[in-house]
Amino acid sequence: MKEIFPKIIGNEELCARLARSLLSENPDLPHAYIIEGAYGTGKRTLAIELAKALVCENRTNPDAPALPCGECRNCRNISRGACPDLIEIGTDGKASVGVDAIRELRRDVHIYPNDLERKIYIINDAHTMTVQAQNALLLTLEEPPAYAFILLLCENSALMLETIKSRAPIIRMKPLSPEDTERAMLTADPSLELKKRTDPSLFDDVIMSADGSAGLAIDLLSGKEAAKITECRRATEKFCELAANTAKKAQLLIHVTDVCTSDRENAKEQLSSFSMAIRDLVLIKRDQDAPLRFYSDRERALELSDSMSLRRLLTISDALLEAITSLERNMNTRLTLISMISKF
Ligand SMILES: [Zn+2]
């Protein structure tokens, strides 16, 4: 059985769906797709692999081990960034993809491909396209040359005009599971293996904080945010442990005011982290296999969840959300925290 999109981690359903059209003699793909997903979820990797699959010399070869094969001339040229018929555009360091870049694309699209049978365009950060740029692109999407294939990578398709969306179906990248996030990180940068070995708990912390984005996890691991994340997560673990024990309300108040009063933004972040952890405890109470966003240690989450009633967890969860809203309305941080704990 042929391996499908071997370089794409997670998103199996999506890959299988794309492969069904690609494996046929005449792939019945539309001329454009919007690939939507949060920062760092692998949109560009999918775009590159999709481009390879479309022009792979072994696309319909039943004996090829994978689609794309990764070994033919076309696959290798794309991997090396040496394919003249794969054109990438983006913001070029500016805040948005402007109309000039799209006008250039519109001129270029009418020039026949050099080397391949297709000409493939990847528009990075397509959600930043100005309305003018989107309208200019629309003209190409309405009547593209038969060989053109356009991939719009975007973090939020709500920012795209309806007219664009009606001509470019949306492929949605799913957030990765913690295991897949780790796999994607190590695939993207094998040197991270060393970091994982030297500080496994930090590695774990950034994966859980990145919420399914391997790119974000890599950024977090290399930036100065890493120490802050660890601190925030340890404070959250302690919060849940104290909250699980009704006799420790006084200590809980001291802990919460201690970690939340430095500044308002920090307090909101810390409360959001508490809220995410409590949400995990609610979910795991209902379903032992529920996907968790805070706890990487499922056993510990189960144990804590068992020690609290569902009613209590929901009360805490509501009080946390209420406190976050109060802080957003610029209420006094200390008073907000005291009032929150009194509801637990
Ligand atoms: Zn190939």
Boltz pocket constraint, residues with backbone or C-beta under 6 A from the ligand:
constraints:
  - pocket:
      binder: B
      contacts: [[A, 52], [A, 55], [A, 56], [A, 57], [A, 58], [A, 59], [A, 68], [A, 69], [A, 70], [A, 71], [A, 72], [A, 73], [A, 74], [A, 75], [A, 76]]
      max_distance: 6.0
